Structure formats: structure tokens, C-alpha cells
Amino acid sequence: MAQSSIEWTEMTWNPTTGCDKISQGCKFCYAEVMSKRLQAMGIEKYKDNFKVRTHESALDTPYSWRKSKIVFVNSMSDLFHPDVPLDFIKKVFKVMNDNTQHVFQVLTKRSERLFELQNEFKWSHNIWMGVSVEDQKTQFRIDHLRNIKAHTKFLSLEPLLESLPNLDLENIHWVIVGGESGRNPRPMKSDWVIEIQEQCEASEVDFFFKQWGGKNKKKNGRELNGRTYDEMPEIELQRSV
């Protein structure tokens, strides 16, 4: 458990750690870089660096939170990675099902496995399910997402690597957009972001602009059209089952 600087959540919870690259959005994976740092610091959870690992001891953590939280699940991994056993994913879902006072935001690039396994889980209202889409080639993930049983479905278009002029937002409730940051970030054009914002507005989908990114993401900020976009699905409604 850790407080998070990610603008669209409050904290992170990592019952699994580790991953590997499957598409262009993974090229400069922040979780991989962070994992190396944590390993160098001697953090036991990251002793195997970025190899996929499950952590049974982390499953008890959400039961100890007294106040309602918005929680990003597996910021350092992908819950639907093929090396994460189905039985362990079920345990993670049971924790989320048991703690409906919290909102759990789950994000994956493995939309095929998500779709295949969806009937194995109870989709309580507090589970927000999302997929990452960085370019037109990965838009197929949206079709998998829209057809699962989660009550709240979202897209993370970060790092946004090209224009996405024909987003199908049917049965999608929230869209997050962000540019790449780090030492050698790939550029994101303002036209791409405005194009997505306008599509969200036309489809009445909540739009959240996370950052412009770049080598100095704080300096570049997160204003678009002279304002910040912090729209999110209604949380209070999602906290009742």
C-alpha cells in the first residue's frame, strides 16, 4: 500500500508485481524502472526485480483501511498477465468484493485474458475495470472491455502515441489521456488530445486529462484549452452493491 501521486487515484495496492512488454506503450515502462530502484533499496517484494510474482501477504491489507479509498490495483504489474494464476486473481477479486467501501481501479493491457476469464469473477459495483490503449493498433482492447460485466469501464490512453480519431466509446464511462514522461519521451500533439476530448463530450463520457508529459512533466502541467479536466464517474453510486 502506498499513497499515490497519480492524479486519478488516491493510493496503490500491489498484490502482484512484475510484468513484461507487449506493445509500444510499454517501451519506457515506469514500473520496470521503479522496480529496479526498489530492488536496489533492498525491498523484499522486489527481490526478483520485474519478474511476475504474487504476494499473498498483500491480500489482507484493504481490510485494515478505515476510511473509503480510491485504489489503483497493481500499479507495478498487470493482474491479467498470463503468469498470474487464475486462483490468485480470484483471491484479489474476493478482497475487492468484500471491501465495497473502497473503489478499486484495475487496468490491464491483456484484454483478451480479461474477456476470457470475466465469468470467473463477481463484478461488484466498486470495481472499475480499464484497458490501456496507446495507438490505433491497440484499440481492439476497447472491444474486449466494453463486453465484460464490470459496471464501470475506463480507458487509459497513456502514453498517447498517435491520433485516435475513431474511438468507439459505446459502454465506456471514463477516458484518461496522458503524454509520455521520462528521459526520452515520445511526443504527444495537442490536436490528438483535443480530438479525444471532443469525442468524449459528444458521447457524454467523463474525460480526465492527466498530463502533457515530456522531460519536465511538472513544468508542462496538465491544462488543456486553458483549463484542467478532472471528470470522473460518480463514486458514491459505485460504493453500494
ZAMI-851240 format. One line per field, with one value per atom (N, C-alpha, C): x, y, z. Coordinates in pm, 1 decimal. Each point is the difference from the previous one (the first is absolute). Layout:
REM residues N
east <- (X,...)
north <- (Y,...)
up <- (Z,...)
REM end
This chain:
REM residues 241
east <- (83.4,-83.4,86.9,-36.7,76.4,-88.3,17.0,-66.8,52.2,-85.3,38.7,-0.4,95.9,3.2,-75.0,-52.4,-79.6,-127.7,-28.5,-105.8,-140.0,-22.8,-136.2,-27.4,89.2,-22.7,52.4,-17.3,50.1,117.2,-2.6,104.3,14.3,107.9,22.4,5.8,-37.1,1.8,50.3,107.9,66.2,6.1,-108.5,4.4,84.4,26.7,96.9,99.1,119.9,101.5,65.4,58.5,71.1,-86.5,65.6,-72.2,101.1,-46.5,90.4,-68.4,76.9,-48.7,-76.5,-116.6,-79.0,-40.5,17.7,-37.0,81.6,-18.0,82.9,-11.6,-113.6,-16.6,89.2,54.1,84.7,146.8,36.4,141.4,77.9,-54.7,67.9,-80.6,-26.3,-87.5,52.3,-81.1,41.4,8.3,-85.9,-1.0,128.4,50.8,125.2,115.8,3.9,105.0,-10.6,-121.1,-21.5,35.0,-31.0,30.9,149.7,79.6,146.0,48.1,-59.3,37.0,-34.0,-118.8,-43.7,83.1,39.8,88.7,134.4,53.8,127.9,-8.1,-120.8,-20.8,-17.2,-5.4,-14.1,-142.0,-99.9,-140.0,-31.2,-39.9,-18.0,-96.3,-104.4,-102.1,55.9,111.7,57.8,136.6,24.4,129.1,25.5,-107.9,13.4,-18.2,15.9,-11.3,-137.0,-8.0,-127.0,-60.3,43.3,-63.9,-137.0,-95.5,-136.5,-3.4,-50.4,-9.9,-134.9,-57.5,-121.6,37.5,-80.3,33.1,-124.1,-8.0,-114.6,-15.1,111.3,-5.7,-68.0,-1.6,-62.4,-152.0,-54.0,-144.2,-76.8,61.7,-68.6,-6.1,83.5,17.4,-129.0,-81.9,-119.4,-98.7,3.0,-91.8,34.9,120.4,44.8,-26.4,-44.5,-23.0,-131.1,5.7,-120.0,-86.1,63.3,-74.7,-6.6,-105.4,-15.7,115.4,48.8,113.8,-33.3,71.2,1.7,135.1,0.3,120.8,32.4,120.7,50.2,63.6,-56.9,47.0,111.3,113.4,112.3,59.6,41.0,75.1,135.6,47.1,131.0,-10.6,-115.3,-19.8,-124.9,-42.7,-123.9,-70.4,-115.9,-70.9,-32.4,-15.1,-38.5,117.9,120.7,118.0,-15.8,40.1,-19.9,72.4,101.0,71.7,-65.4,-109.2,-75.3,-109.4,5.5,-97.7,-143.3,-92.7,-140.8,-43.6,45.0,-39.3,42.0,115.5,43.8,-82.6,-32.7,-85.8,-134.3,-51.7,-126.0,12.6,114.5,22.0,0.2,61.2,1.1,-142.4,-77.8,-138.6,-82.0,23.9,-73.6,29.6,126.2,33.9,-77.4,-5.6,-72.7,-149.1,-53.6,-141.8,-34.9,93.3,-23.6,9.9,65.5,28.4,-65.7,-133.2,-73.3,-1.3,60.3,13.1,112.4,81.0,109.8,-28.8,53.6,-3.3,134.1,-3.5,121.3,6.8,107.7,20.4,102.6,-45.3,86.2,26.0,126.9,38.2,85.6,-32.9,75.4,27.4,106.2,24.9,-36.0,-27.3,-33.6,-151.5,-61.2,-146.1,-57.3,76.5,-48.7,-24.1,95.2,-15.1,-110.0,-9.2,-108.6,-134.8,-18.5,-126.9,-26.0,103.4,-15.2,-39.3,52.0,-19.4,-113.5,-65.6,-92.5,-108.1,-44.4,-107.1,47.5,130.1,55.3,-12.0,-39.2,5.0,-136.8,-13.2,-115.2,37.1,-75.6,29.8,-82.4,40.8,-68.7,16.8,-90.2,-5.6,127.2,76.4,118.1,123.9,-13.1,114.0,-10.8,93.2,8.2,103.7,-39.9,90.8,40.2,130.8,48.8,101.4,21.2,106.6,84.1,127.5,91.8,-2.4,-9.6,2.1,90.8,108.5,96.3,0.7,-57.4,1.1,-116.3,-13.4,-111.7,10.3,121.2,22.0,-56.0,-6.2,-45.3,-145.6,-72.3,-140.5,-88.4,46.1,-78.5,-28.5,85.9,-20.6,-132.4,-42.2,-125.5,-118.4,3.0,-110.0,-11.0,113.6,-4.5,-60.9,44.7,-45.5,-149.4,-51.1,-140.5,-94.2,49.8,-83.8,20.1,64.6,9.7,-106.2,-9.6,-111.4,26.4,115.2,28.3,-101.7,-36.8,-98.6,60.5,127.2,69.5,122.3,7.2,108.4,72.9,134.1,76.3,117.9,45.9,115.5,111.7,121.8,118.3,76.6,-11.9,68.5,131.6,89.6,128.3,106.1,115.8,32.4,-72.9,-63.0,-69.3,105.1,7.6,108.6,-44.0,-130.7,-47.7,-146.7,-49.4,-139.8,-92.6,-110.2,-103.7,-132.9,-19.9,-115.6,-132.7,4.4,-124.1,-20.3,6.8,-22.3,-146.6,-23.0,-134.6,-17.7,-75.5,-15.2,-130.4,-63.8,-121.6,31.1,-77.9,14.5,134.2,61.0,120.0,-39.0,47.1,-47.2,102.8,125.5,104.8,120.3,62.3,120.7,106.9,117.5,116.3,99.9,55.2,99.9,125.9,116.7,125.5,113.0,94.7,119.1,108.8,99.6,110.4,97.7,56.8,100.9,126.5,105.9,125.4,113.1,108.0,119.9,-15.9,-65.8,-14.6,-146.0,-87.9,-143.0,-35.4,-88.3,-52.8,-104.7,-4.2,-86.7,-148.4,-82.5,-144.6,-49.2,-78.0,-48.9,-131.1,-13.8,-121.2,-125.0,12.1,-115.7,-55.1,89.4,-45.9,-85.7,44.2,-71.1,-135.9,0.0,-125.4,-99.5,49.4,-83.7,-69.4,73.1,-57.8,-98.0,37.2,-89.6,-133.5,3.9,-123.5,-82.9,66.2,-73.3,-67.2,69.7,-58.6,-120.5,13.9,-111.3,-121.3,23.1,-110.4,-68.0,77.3,-53.6,-41.9,14.1,-32.2,78.6,129.2,92.7,92.5,20.5,87.5,142.3,61.2,133.0,95.1,115.8,100.5,132.8,52.0,130.2,106.9,84.8,97.2,123.7,58.6,124.2,42.0,81.1,63.9,123.8,59.2,120.4,123.5,95.1,125.1,107.3,117.8,111.2,-27.1,-77.2,-37.1,-152.1,-62.6,-145.9,-67.1,66.4,-58.7,-7.6,104.7,2.5,-103.2,-14.3,-94.6,-144.6,-21.0,-132.4,-103.8,-126.7,-111.0,-120.7,24.9,-109.5,-23.2,-125.2,-41.2,-110.1,13.9,-99.2,-14.8,110.9,-2.2,-64.5,-21.6,-62.6,48.7,-31.0,29.0,-128.2,16.6,-112.5,18.0,-86.4,9.1,-126.3,-70.6,-126.4,23.4,-89.5,4.9,-142.2,-19.5,-131.9,-40.8,-127.1,-52.1,41.4,74.9,57.8,-100.9,-78.8,-90.8,-96.6,-46.6,-90.8,67.9,129.0,71.0,35.0,-14.3,40.2,-110.8,-110.8,-105.4,-15.7,-21.4,-12.7,-146.8)
north <- (-119.1,119.1,124.1,99.4,124.4,112.6,117.7,117.3,25.1,50.6,11.5,144.8,30.8,131.2,-3.5,-116.4,-11.6,80.5,88.0,99.7,-60.0,-117.3,-53.0,-107.0,-12.4,-95.3,59.3,-72.5,46.2,-83.6,-128.0,-88.0,-121.5,-74.0,-121.1,-121.6,-113.0,-128.9,-104.7,-68.6,-90.4,-143.1,-75.7,-141.5,-83.0,52.7,-61.7,107.3,-42.7,90.0,-66.6,80.8,-50.9,-12.3,6.8,-4.5,-18.5,3.6,8.6,77.1,40.9,92.8,-73.5,57.1,-63.0,96.5,131.2,95.3,127.4,94.2,119.3,86.7,-4.7,79.2,-45.7,-121.3,-57.2,41.6,65.9,23.1,60.5,102.8,66.2,-20.1,-123.5,-33.7,57.8,85.3,61.4,-103.4,-101.6,-102.0,-83.0,-25.7,-74.0,78.4,129.7,86.4,6.4,17.6,8.4,-130.8,-111.5,-130.2,-16.8,45.8,-7.7,82.4,117.3,85.7,-67.0,-58.4,-63.9,-123.8,-71.9,-114.2,46.1,109.5,53.7,48.1,41.4,45.9,-116.9,-121.0,-117.2,-31.5,52.1,-28.2,-145.0,-80.0,-143.2,-32.6,77.4,-26.5,3.3,71.5,18.0,-67.4,-101.3,-68.8,-66.8,-35.0,-61.6,101.1,127.3,109.9,-1.0,-12.2,16.8,-132.8,-110.1,-127.3,-3.0,-63.9,-4.7,-81.8,61.8,-66.0,33.9,-95.5,24.7,12.3,79.0,29.0,-23.0,-121.1,-36.7,95.7,46.5,86.2,132.5,41.6,128.5,-7.9,-120.6,-15.8,50.2,-0.5,43.0,152.0,70.7,142.9,82.3,-14.5,85.7,-14.2,-112.9,-18.8,92.9,53.6,85.4,148.8,37.1,141.5,44.9,99.6,44.5,94.3,88.0,95.3,-47.3,40.1,-39.6,53.4,-81.9,34.3,-21.2,73.2,-28.6,-63.6,-124.1,-81.3,-49.1,29.4,-54.2,-134.9,-105.8,-135.8,-36.6,-41.9,-45.8,109.0,107.7,102.7,-52.3,-109.6,-56.9,-134.2,-24.8,-129.5,4.4,-116.2,-14.4,-123.2,20.4,-109.6,-113.5,32.1,-102.0,-50.3,21.5,-60.0,-152.1,-69.7,-146.4,-75.5,60.9,-67.9,18.8,76.2,13.6,-107.2,-97.1,-110.0,48.3,-67.7,34.5,-2.1,-97.7,-8.7,124.0,55.9,120.4,121.0,9.9,110.0,-6.3,-119.6,-16.5,50.6,-24.4,49.5,152.6,61.4,146.6,52.3,-64.1,42.5,-17.0,-106.8,-18.4,113.2,42.4,113.5,124.5,23.6,117.8,-14.0,-120.0,-24.8,21.3,-36.4,11.8,143.3,86.0,136.7,103.1,-2.6,86.5,146.6,29.2,140.6,69.3,-78.8,54.7,-17.4,88.5,-15.2,-56.9,-110.6,-63.3,18.5,62.7,26.2,-99.7,-89.5,-103.8,33.9,-1.7,38.0,-109.7,-40.1,-107.3,31.8,-59.2,-4.0,-137.5,-94.6,-137.2,-14.7,72.1,1.6,-133.8,-76.1,-131.5,-90.3,-3.9,-85.8,53.6,129.2,61.0,-48.0,6.9,-39.4,-149.3,-81.6,-145.3,-42.0,72.2,-41.0,72.3,94.4,89.5,-71.6,-116.1,-71.2,-70.8,2.4,-62.3,90.0,127.0,97.3,61.2,49.4,81.8,146.2,67.5,138.9,94.0,15.1,93.4,143.1,88.1,135.3,81.6,-38.4,79.9,-34.3,-93.3,-36.7,74.0,90.1,70.3,-72.0,-44.2,-76.3,83.6,4.1,79.9,-74.4,50.4,-49.6,118.4,-28.5,99.9,-7.0,115.7,9.5,116.4,-30.0,105.2,43.1,-83.7,30.7,-73.7,18.8,-62.7,-152.6,-50.2,-144.9,-69.5,70.5,-62.5,33.7,59.3,34.4,-123.5,-117.0,-123.1,-28.3,52.3,-22.2,61.0,106.7,66.2,-92.5,-73.8,-91.8,-109.9,-49.5,-98.1,62.3,120.4,65.3,26.5,53.6,39.8,-117.9,-119.9,-119.5,-83.5,58.2,-71.1,52.9,-62.4,26.0,108.6,64.5,106.9,112.4,61.2,108.1,130.9,21.7,120.4,-42.2,50.0,-37.4,126.8,-7.2,119.0,-32.1,105.2,-10.3,87.0,-52.1,80.3,15.2,116.4,28.0,69.0,-79.3,53.0,-109.4,23.5,122.3,3.2,110.8,15.3,22.8,-92.0,2.0,44.4,9.0,47.9,39.7,57.6,41.5,-121.5,16.9,-103.7,64.0,20.2,77.1,-73.9,-132.3,-77.9,-89.7,58.8,-77.0,-41.3,-127.6,-48.1,-2.5,96.5,15.1,-58.2,-82.1,-65.3,-86.7,19.0,-75.8,24.4,115.1,44.8,122.8,7.8,103.6,109.5,-28.1,92.9,-16.1,113.4,-2.6,87.4,-57.4,71.6,15.6,120.2,23.9,57.7,-47.6,53.3,-19.5,92.9,-11.9,-75.6,-43.8,-75.4,94.1,-45.9,78.1,-83.8,61.1,-71.6,64.4,-73.3,55.3,21.7,-94.2,8.6,-19.8,86.8,-19.7,22.4,-83.3,20.5,110.6,88.0,118.3,-33.4,82.6,-7.8,134.9,0.7,124.1,43.5,130.7,53.3,-34.6,-7.2,-34.0,-137.2,-93.0,-134.3,3.2,80.5,7.1,67.7,111.9,73.1,-87.5,-76.6,-91.9,-100.6,-53.7,-95.9,68.2,118.0,73.8,27.7,37.4,30.3,-126.2,-113.4,-125.5,-40.0,21.4,-30.2,88.6,128.1,93.3,-39.1,-38.0,-38.3,-128.0,-87.6,-129.0,3.3,116.7,17.1,-97.1,-7.5,-84.3,90.7,-30.6,81.5,-0.1,120.3,18.4,55.3,-65.1,39.9,17.8,122.4,24.1,-1.7,-101.7,-25.1,88.5,9.7,76.1,11.3,103.9,10.4,-87.7,-29.6,-82.5,78.8,-66.1,63.8,-22.6,55.4,-16.9,69.4,107.3,71.8,7.5,-109.0,-7.1,99.2,33.2,98.2,137.5,37.7,129.0,5.6,-109.2,-2.7,-2.5,-49.3,7.9,-90.5,33.6,-82.2,82.1,123.6,81.9,-28.3,-0.9,-17.5,101.7,72.8,104.4,100.4,25.9,99.5,-45.9,-130.1,-51.5,-141.4,-51.2,-139.4,-81.9,-123.8,-91.9,-112.1,-2.2,-96.7,-84.7,-16.1,-72.7,-146.8,-54.3,-140.4,-53.0,-130.6,-57.4,28.6,0.6,26.5,-111.5,37.7,-99.7,-50.0,86.9,-41.3,-107.7,10.7,-100.7,-134.4,1.0,-124.3,-71.1,67.7,-60.4,-79.8,-13.9,-86.7,-116.3,-118.6,-119.7,-36.3)
up <- (0.0,0.0,0.0,-82.1,-2.8,-48.8,58.2,-51.9,-140.6,-88.4,-139.6,-47.5,-87.1,-65.4,-132.7,-36.7,-123.1,18.4,-94.3,18.8,11.7,-56.7,-4.7,106.3,96.3,109.2,130.1,110.1,129.9,49.8,-31.2,52.0,-91.2,19.9,-78.9,91.2,-56.4,70.8,-98.9,35.8,-93.1,52.3,-15.0,37.0,-97.0,-119.6,-89.1,-43.8,-36.9,-52.8,-120.4,-86.5,-116.0,-123.7,-115.8,-126.7,-111.7,-125.1,-114.3,-111.7,-98.2,-102.6,-109.8,-37.6,-106.0,-110.5,19.8,-104.6,16.1,-92.4,-4.1,125.7,65.3,121.7,112.9,-10.7,104.8,-11.4,-107.8,-31.8,115.2,62.8,111.6,128.7,34.3,112.9,131.8,63.2,126.3,111.4,-5.6,105.1,-3.7,-118.2,-12.1,60.0,-30.5,54.7,152.7,50.1,143.7,69.6,-64.4,57.7,21.1,-96.7,13.7,119.0,17.4,113.1,132.4,7.0,123.9,31.0,-104.1,19.9,56.9,-56.2,46.8,144.2,41.8,137.4,97.0,-52.4,84.9,40.4,-72.4,31.3,-38.3,96.8,-18.1,-114.4,-13.1,-100.4,-141.8,-16.9,-133.2,-13.1,80.2,-3.3,-134.7,-71.8,-131.8,-111.8,34.7,-95.4,-66.7,-131.6,-70.1,-46.4,60.7,-28.4,67.0,-64.0,53.0,127.8,105.9,129.9,63.1,74.4,77.3,147.2,73.7,139.3,87.6,54.3,84.6,117.8,54.5,118.5,-28.5,-126.8,-34.5,-4.9,-2.9,-14.1,122.3,115.2,121.8,15.5,-73.0,23.8,-10.3,-103.7,-10.8,116.0,69.4,112.3,116.9,0.1,110.8,-24.1,-120.6,-28.8,62.2,84.4,72.2,-83.0,-76.8,-81.7,-144.2,-70.8,-139.6,-84.4,-91.8,-83.5,-147.5,-85.5,-143.1,-26.9,-47.2,-0.2,-140.9,-47.1,-125.7,30.7,-56.0,25.9,-98.8,54.4,-81.5,-88.6,61.3,-73.1,-44.4,62.9,-29.8,-73.2,-61.1,-64.2,-87.1,-46.4,-76.5,55.3,60.5,65.6,-96.4,-129.5,-97.5,-82.7,51.0,-61.9,2.4,-106.1,-3.2,109.9,61.5,107.6,137.0,6.0,125.3,0.1,90.7,-1.1,20.0,-64.1,13.6,146.2,75.8,140.6,77.9,-35.5,70.9,-43.5,-127.1,-45.8,72.8,18.7,72.4,143.6,62.5,135.6,3.5,-99.1,-8.4,-16.3,-84.5,-19.6,127.6,74.7,125.8,97.6,5.8,85.7,-43.4,-129.7,-50.4,24.7,-16.6,27.5,146.5,88.2,144.4,50.7,-75.9,46.9,-91.2,-1.5,-92.2,43.2,115.8,40.7,-76.8,-70.8,-79.6,-148.9,-81.4,-144.8,-44.4,-73.8,-50.4,-151.5,-46.1,-142.6,-53.6,-86.4,-56.5,-146.3,-39.9,-136.5,-61.4,-123.0,-64.7,-146.4,-51.9,-143.8,-55.8,87.8,-42.3,-9.6,-91.7,-8.8,-44.5,-77.7,-43.8,121.2,91.7,118.1,91.3,11.5,77.0,-52.5,-130.1,-60.9,20.1,-16.1,12.7,141.6,99.6,138.6,72.0,-64.2,70.3,79.5,-46.9,69.9,126.4,23.6,119.9,123.4,-22.5,108.4,28.9,121.8,37.2,-22.9,-85.9,-33.9,89.1,123.5,89.1,-52.2,39.4,-55.2,24.2,98.9,36.8,-81.7,-94.1,-84.7,-132.6,-24.1,-127.8,-85.4,-117.7,-86.2,-120.3,-28.0,-111.5,-85.2,-121.2,-86.7,-46.7,-25.5,-53.8,-152.2,-63.3,-146.5,-36.3,-72.5,-30.3,-145.7,-87.6,-142.9,-66.3,-130.9,-70.3,0.3,-0.2,-3.5,123.0,112.4,124.8,34.2,-93.7,26.9,15.9,-46.5,17.2,146.7,89.4,142.6,48.1,-65.3,38.8,-25.3,-109.6,-30.6,104.8,47.7,108.3,125.9,32.5,122.7,-1.6,-109.8,-2.2,19.3,-25.0,7.4,126.1,101.6,126.8,96.5,116.4,90.2,104.1,-5.6,95.8,-14.8,111.3,-2.5,-47.7,27.5,-44.1,-80.4,-124.3,-91.3,-43.9,-1.4,-36.1,-90.1,-69.9,-88.1,53.8,-3.7,28.0,-131.2,-62.3,-126.0,33.9,56.8,48.2,-3.6,-60.7,-73.0,-135.0,-30.6,-127.9,-108.5,-95.9,-98.1,-139.2,-22.8,-129.4,11.6,-107.2,-5.5,7.5,73.8,8.9,-40.2,-130.2,-45.3,2.8,11.9,-11.1,121.0,118.0,121.6,11.0,22.3,27.1,151.4,51.7,144.5,53.6,-79.0,47.4,121.6,106.7,124.3,68.9,-26.3,69.7,82.9,123.6,91.5,30.4,-27.2,42.6,-91.8,-36.8,-82.9,64.3,20.4,51.9,-114.3,-16.1,-104.0,63.1,-45.2,50.7,-98.3,3.2,-81.6,74.1,-73.5,57.5,69.4,111.2,71.3,13.5,52.0,16.2,-78.6,-17.2,-63.3,-149.9,-66.6,-146.0,-40.9,47.1,-26.6,-146.3,-49.0,-134.2,4.9,-99.1,7.7,-15.5,61.1,-15.7,-51.7,-106.8,-59.7,65.1,16.5,63.0,-79.9,-132.8,-83.3,34.7,35.7,34.9,126.4,96.8,128.2,-17.7,-72.9,-23.6,-74.6,-95.0,-77.4,91.8,96.6,93.7,94.3,50.0,89.8,-68.1,-125.8,-74.2,-21.5,-23.2,-15.1,131.6,110.7,130.7,27.3,-30.1,22.2,-83.3,-126.1,-88.1,47.8,62.9,46.6,146.6,65.1,141.6,87.5,-27.9,76.2,80.4,127.2,84.0,-55.9,-0.5,-57.9,105.4,14.1,98.2,-72.8,0.7,-62.5,107.7,-5.1,106.2,-9.9,-120.0,-13.0,-146.1,-28.7,-130.9,-7.4,114.6,2.0,-40.0,-62.2,-36.9,105.4,-25.3,93.8,132.7,-2.6,122.6,6.6,43.4,-4.5,94.3,111.5,91.3,-64.3,-69.4,-67.7,-111.7,-72.4,-111.3,47.0,121.3,61.5,-63.0,25.8,-47.5,-43.0,-38.9,-52.3,-147.6,-38.2,-138.3,-27.8,-107.3,-32.3,113.4,72.7,107.0,128.5,13.9,122.2,26.3,119.4,31.3,-13.7,-42.3,-14.0,101.5,100.5,109.2,12.3,-108.9,6.2,35.7,82.1,40.1,13.7,-11.4,29.3,145.0,23.3,133.8,94.9,101.6,91.7,101.2,57.4,106.3,-48.0,-124.7,-52.1,-14.6,-25.6,-21.1,129.5,110.3,125.6,68.5,-66.9,51.8,-95.7,54.2,-83.8,-15.0)
REM end
